[in-house]
Amino acid sequence: MKIMVCIKQVPHQDARLDVNGAGTWIQEENIKFEINPYDQNALEAALQLKDKEAGTEVVVVSIGPERVTQSLRTALGMGADRAVHVKDGAADGSDSLGTAKILAAVAKAESPDLIFAGFMSDDGNLAATGPMLATLLGIPHTTTAVSFQKNGAIQVERELEGGALEVVELNTPCLVTTQTGMNQVRYASLKGIMAAKKKPIDVKTVADLGLAGQVGADAAKIKIEKLYTPPKGQGAEILSGSVDEVVGKLVGKIKELGLL
């Protein structure tokens, strides 16, 4: 069985985020990056299947600059077998559809039985890439998995709005996106880290995947026009007096603001 895991490198959860000079994204210099938390759970799900089924191969795929190699090495240290790194400036600025096209091209070359991806990324929060990838590949998919098991078919327990749970069954090949907290993510062991240095990372360009001119900022349907920090308000006004007086003043303020 071959499992492909899509991972994205995002700013570390403790990193200080500042808007860049152009106001189009965050300032990425001199901050730490890590594997997107949702994708960590996706990787753990794949590794758990590998632990149970001999002969399972786990391939991790990521898109981004040279620094992404660090996250791929971390995934290999955790137990993944191979990595594919799409490292090409022509992919910069891709929207969810562009990203899905790149991942689909890799998936067509790899022919995985199962694809895992995080439900969404911590930086974009769009939750669109996974379903788009499945659609481009023409395979069934489900999202927000909180648990799964493989018994011939893939059985997934997924979270719905309001906290309800739903169980779905998928035939392979298929794609599953994972919720955070669905499993306990393992650490890369010292032995794994040392072994990761010898595991292959296949570097691809957009042209290698046959997508020249089809992805990147120029091809994106969705673009960030402006990113900015919300202006500070004037501060709170404290109303004093008895309960009846405060209620009267509050109602007056609400009417004054046209909220009532």
For each residue, the residues with C-beta under 8 A, 3 or more apart:
1: 49 53 55 56 57 113 114
2: 56 57 59 110 111 112 113 114
3: 46 49 50 56 57 58 59 112 113 114 115 116
4: 59 60 61 106 107 110 112 114 115 116
5: 39 42 43 46 58 59 60 61 75 80 115 116 117
6: 39 42 60 61 62 103 115 116 117 118 129 130 133
7: 35 36 39 42 43 60 61 62 71 72 75 118
8: 35 36 39 62 63 64 118 121
9: 33 34 35 36 62 64 67 68 70 71
10: 33 34 35 36 121 122 123
11: 15 17 26 28 31 32 33 34 122 123
12: 15 31 32 33 34
13: 34 37 122
14: 32
15: 11 12 31 32 33
16: 31
17: 11 26 27 31
18: 26 27
19: 23 25 26 27 227 228 229
20: 23 24 25 26 27 28 227
21: 27
22: 25
23: 19 20 226 227 228
24: 20 224 226 227
25: 19 20 22 28 224 227
26: 11 17 18 19 20 31 123 227
27: 17 18 19 20 21 31
28: 11 20 25 31
29:
30:
31: 11 12 15 16 17 26 27 28
32: 11 12 14 15
33: 9 10 11 12 15 67 70 71
34: 9 10 11 12 13 71
35: 7 8 9 10 39 40 43 71 74 75
36: 7 8 9 10 39 40 118 121 122 123
37: 13 40 41 118 122 180
38: 41 42 118 119 120 121 122 177 178 179 180
39: 5 6 7 8 35 36 42 43 117 118 121
40: 35 36 37 43 44 118 185
41: 37 38 44 45 118 178 179 180 181 182 183 185
42: 5 6 7 38 39 45 46 116 117 118 176 177 178
43: 5 7 35 39 40 46 47 58 60 75 78 80 116 185
44: 40 41 47 48 78 183 184 185 186
45: 41 42 48 49 116 145 148 176 178 182 183
46: 3 5 42 43 49 50 58 80 114 116
47: 43 44 50 51 58 78 79 80 186
48: 44 45 51 52 183
49: 1 3 45 46 52 53 56 114 150
50: 3 46 47 53 56 57 58 79
51: 47 48
52: 48 49 150
53: 1 49 50 56 150
54:
55: 1
56: 1 2 3 49 50 53
57: 1 2 3 50 81 82
58: 3 5 43 46 47 50 79 80 81 82
59: 2 3 4 5 80 81 82 83 84 110 112
60: 4 5 6 7 43 72 75 76 80 82 83 84
61: 4 5 6 7 83 84 85 86 103 106
62: 6 7 8 9 68 71 72 83 84 85 86
63: 8 68 85 86 87 91 94 99 102 103
64: 8 9 67 68 85 86 87 91
65: 68 87
66: 69 87
67: 9 33 64 70 71
68: 9 62 63 64 65 71 72 85 87
69: 66 72 73 85 201
70: 9 33 67 73 74
71: 7 9 33 34 35 62 67 68 74 75
72: 7 60 62 68 69 75 76 83 85 201
73: 69 70 76 77 83 193 196 197 201
74: 35 70 71 77 78 188 196
75: 5 7 35 43 60 71 72 78 80 83
76: 60 72 73 79 80 81 82 83 192 195 196 199 201
77: 73 74 188 189 192 193 195 196
78: 43 44 47 74 75 186 187 188 192
79: 47 50 58 76 186 192
80: 5 43 46 47 58 59 60 75 76 83 199
81: 57 58 59 76 199
82: 57 58 59 60 76 199 200 201 202
83: 59 60 61 62 72 73 75 76 80 199 200 201 202
84: 59 60 61 62 106 110 201 202 204
85: 61 62 63 64 68 69 72 201 202 203 204
86: 61 62 63 64 91 102 106 203 204 205 206 209
87: 63 64 65 66 68 203 204 205
88: 91 204 205 206 207
89: 92
90: 205 206 207 212 215 216
91: 63 64 86 88 94 98 102 206 215 216
92: 89 216 217
93: 216 217 218 220 223
94: 63 91 97 98 99 101 102 215 216 217 219 220
95: 98 99 220 221 222 223
96: 99 100 124 126 128 129 132 222
97: 94 100 101 128 132 220 221
98: 91 94 95 101 102 214 215 216 219 220
99: 63 94 95 96 102 103 129 215
100: 96 97 103 104 128 129 132 133 135 136
101: 94 97 98 104 105 136 211 214 215
102: 63 86 91 94 98 99 105 106 206 209 211 215
103: 6 61 63 99 100 106 107 129 133
104: 100 101 107 108 133 136 137
105: 101 102 108 109 209 210 211
106: 4 61 84 86 102 103 109 110 204 209
107: 4 103 104 110 111 112 115 133 137
108: 104 105 111 137
109: 105 106 209
110: 2 4 59 84 106 107
111: 2 107 108 173
112: 2 3 4 59 107 115 173
113: 1 2 3 172 173
114: 1 2 3 4 46 49 154 172 173 174 175 176
115: 3 4 5 6 107 112 133 134 137 139 173 174 175 176
116: 3 4 5 6 42 43 45 46 175 176 177 178
117: 5 6 39 42 129 130 133 175 176 177 178
118: 6 7 8 36 37 38 39 40 41 42 121 130 177 178 180
119: 38 127 130 143 144 177 178 179 180
120: 38 124 125 126 127 177
121: 8 10 36 38 39 118 124 125 126 129
122: 10 11 13 36 37 38 125
123: 10 11 26 36
124: 96 120 121
125: 120 121 122
126: 96 120 121 129
127: 119 120 130 131 143 177
128: 96 97 100 131 132
129: 6 96 99 100 103 117 121 126 132 133
130: 6 117 118 119 127 133 134 141 143 175 177
131: 127 128 134 135 141 143 177
132: 96 97 100 128 129 135 136
133: 6 100 103 104 107 115 117 129 130 136 137 175
134: 115 130 131 137 139 140 141 174 175
135: 100 131 132 138 141
136: 100 101 104 132 133
137: 104 107 108 115 133 134 173 175
138: 135
139: 115 134 173 174 175
140: 134 170 171 174 175
141: 130 131 134 135 170 174 175 176 177
142: 145 156 158 168 170 174 175 176 177
143: 119 127 130 131 158 176 177
144: 119 158 159 160 177 178 179
145: 45 142 148 156 157 158 159 176 177 178 179 182
146: 157 158 159 165 179 181 182
147: 156 157 182
148: 45 145 154 155 156 157 176
149: 154 155
150: 49 52 53 153 154 155
151: 155
152:
153: 150 169 170 171 172
154: 114 148 149 150 169 170 171 172 174 176
155: 148 149 150 151 167 168 169 170
156: 142 145 147 148 167 168 169 170 176
157: 145 146 147 148 165 166 167
158: 142 143 144 145 146 165 166 167 168
159: 144 145 146 163 164 165 179
160: 144 163 164 165 166
161: 164
162:
163: 159 160
164: 159 160 161
165: 146 157 158 159 160
166: 157 158 160
167: 155 156 157 158
168: 142 155 156 158
169: 153 154 155 156
170: 140 141 142 153 154 155 156 174 176
171: 140 153 154 174
172: 113 114 153 154
173: 111 112 113 114 115 137 139
174: 114 115 134 139 140 141 142 154 170 171
175: 114 115 116 117 130 133 134 137 139 140 141 142
176: 42 45 114 115 116 117 141 142 143 145 148 154 156 170
177: 38 42 116 117 118 119 120 127 130 131 141 142 143 144 145
178: 38 41 42 45 116 117 118 119 144 145 182
179: 38 41 119 144 145 146 159 182
180: 37 38 41 118 119
181: 41 146
182: 41 45 145 146 147 178 179
183: 41 44 45 48
184: 44
185: 40 41 43 44
186: 44 47 78 79
187: 78
188: 74 77 78 192 193 196
189: 77 192 193
190: 193 194
191: 194 195
192: 76 77 78 79 188 189 195 196
193: 73 77 188 189 190 196 197
194: 190 191 197
195: 76 77 191 192 198 199
196: 73 74 76 77 188 192 193 199
197: 73 193 194
198: 195
199: 76 80 81 82 83 195 196
200: 82 83
201: 69 72 73 76 82 83 84 85
202: 82 83 84 85
203: 85 86 87
204: 84 85 86 87 88 106 208 209
205: 86 87 88 90 208 209
206: 86 88 90 91 102 209 211 212 214 215 216
207: 88 90 210 211 212
208: 204 205
209: 86 102 105 106 109 204 205 206
210: 105 207
211: 101 102 105 206 207 214 215
212: 90 206 207
213: 218 219
214: 98 101 206 211 219
215: 90 91 94 98 99 101 102 206 211 219
216: 90 91 92 93 94 98 206 219 220
217: 92 93 94 220 223
218: 93 213
219: 94 98 213 214 215 216
220: 93 94 95 97 98 216 217 223
221: 95 97
222: 95 96
223: 93 95 217 220
224: 24 25 227
225:
226: 23 24
227: 19 20 23 24 25 26 224
228: 19 23
229: 19
230:
231:
232:
233:
234:
235:
236:
237: 253
238:
239: 246 249 250 253
240: 245 246
241: 244 245 246 249
242: 245 246
243: 246 247
244: 241 247 248
245: 240 241 242 248 249
246: 239 240 241 242 243 249 250
247: 243 244 250 251
248: 244 245 251 252
249: 239 241 245 246 252 253
250: 239 246 247 253 254
251: 247 248 254 255 260
252: 248 249 255 256
253: 237 239 249 250 256 257
254: 250 251 257 259 260
255: 251 252 258 259 260
256: 252 253
257: 253 254
258: 255
259: 254 255
260: 251 254 255
